Amino acid sequence: MSTALWTSAAMAEAMRAERRGALPSDVTGISIDSRTLTPGEAYFAIRGDVHDGHDFVEAALTNGAALAVVAKSHAEKFAADARLLVVDDVLAGLVDLGRASRARLGGQVIAVTGSVGKTSTKEALRAVLGAQGETHASVASFNNHWGVPLTLARCPASAKFAIFEIGMNHAGEIEPLVKMVRPHVAIITTVEPVHLEFFSGIEAIADAKAEIFSGVEPGGAVVLNRDNAQFSRLSRSAKARKIKRIVSFGSDEKADARLIDVSLHPASSAVHANVLGQDITYKIGMPGRHMVMNSLAVLAAASLAGADLALAALALAQLQPATGRGVRQQLVLTQGTATLIDESYNANPASMAAAITVLGQAPVGPRGRRIAVLGDMLELGATGPDLHRGLAEAVKANGIDAVFCCGPLMHNLWEALPSTKKGGYADNSAALEAQVISAIGAGDAIMVKGSLGSRMKLIVTALQKRFPEKAALDSVAP
């Protein structure tokens, strides 16, 4: 069976590209990184914020790239026999290829956006739909102006289901992306005070999220959070776009995918729900009420896309958190072990509160403590200090024993904490490392979280290095 994703001829036609060199017939994949390129893939020389991909074309071809897509303005830099597709603009060429990919796709397409939970919802959809047919989904958080067309271009024509994450931090970003994707089902997980630096208020954020409706295919459906305060606004916006199928999820008794009962456990949850009229009981392999609510959206969307609901629910038991989004490790200390919960990928007020709640449910040893290590939540504008200060309520409500804070915004939380809960403070994550390491004891549960720019991964890495998990120690034992 052929492993070709594209033919070079089809790529050239889609991008209106000039062909140079002895191009292979088939291309097995699409890459924008010469370091991770697999032989047989096409390399797109995209210009990024730091590097220009044209600087790595020769390396990509040497490493086995089937061909490289380059801009006309750079084409003469390369050997006359170099395997090239030459376009006016490489990113625009990738967008054209993404559109061509969507045009040939016969499967069901789902798009996911929202202030919180996009990636975890996308990964849950990948898991439940992947058990029922060939499923394609974006890797990591490829949800922006290059990530979406790249994910589209990588989609096999044979996919039964395709899932796309769509992000934004400014108005007007979602619409062009969703018009490429053209989903049959669109999900908005929730609308929360995120990226407030760039918006006048929560209603403006809701309106920006509602841009996803502009690309929904005729006869398609949207899945909205009925528990969220912006539900009515979003619902009106969907109707204004002539979308007739509006499916809601939540604990509200009017929700189409309704939570009936839930039992929250430290590492999982047991759920009883009614999804589109079908009573169902299932387990989620990840903790937290926020994951339970997102699972309702996942099951509703899967059902709308034609998947078997019972099989989809069964697959949720196998869910595992993505890197930096709740992965747990057992760290080995002199007197025992401690649990590290890595939430360092990103943060906003809603996800921070959810992570603190999960920490509050984490098991600890006889003398163990629940320790939160928190970095700044960015892009909150003038509301930032108050939103950081407000986390003190979540700390108190969830029985967190000690809080370590870093960054000027988190200093607002530090000042709001009672002295009994103050673990330590530093201006940045690197300066906080030693304080956290010296405070860890056997039986503790430690959760590390902050916006990507606050570099909380440094503390996670420092803890992993100082207290290697048991599996790592076993692997180097003589």
Secondary structure, 3 states (H helix, E strand, C coil): CCCCCEEHHHHHHHHCCEEECCCCCEECEEECCCCCCCCCEEEECCECCCCEHHHHHHHHHHCCCCEEEEECCCHHHCCCCCCEEEECCHHHHHHHHHHHHHHHCCCEEEEEECCCCHHHHHHHHHHHHHCCCCEEECCCCCCCCCHHHHHHHCCCCCCCEEEEECCCCCCCCHHHHHHHHCCCEEEECCCCCCCHHHCCCHHHHHHHHHHHHHHCCCCCEEEEECCCCCHHHHHHHHHHCCCCEEEEEECCCCCCEEEEEEEECCCCEEEEEEECCEEEEEEECCCCHHHHHHHHHHHHHHHHCCCCHHHHHHHHHHCCCCCCCCEEEEEEECCEEEEEEEECCCCCHHHHHHHHHHHHHCCCCCCCCEEEEEECCCCCHHHHHHHHHCHHHHHHHCCCCEEEEECCCHHHHHHHCCHHHEEEEECCHHHHHHHHHHHCCCCCEEEEECCHHHCCHHHHHHHHHHCCEHHHHHHHCC
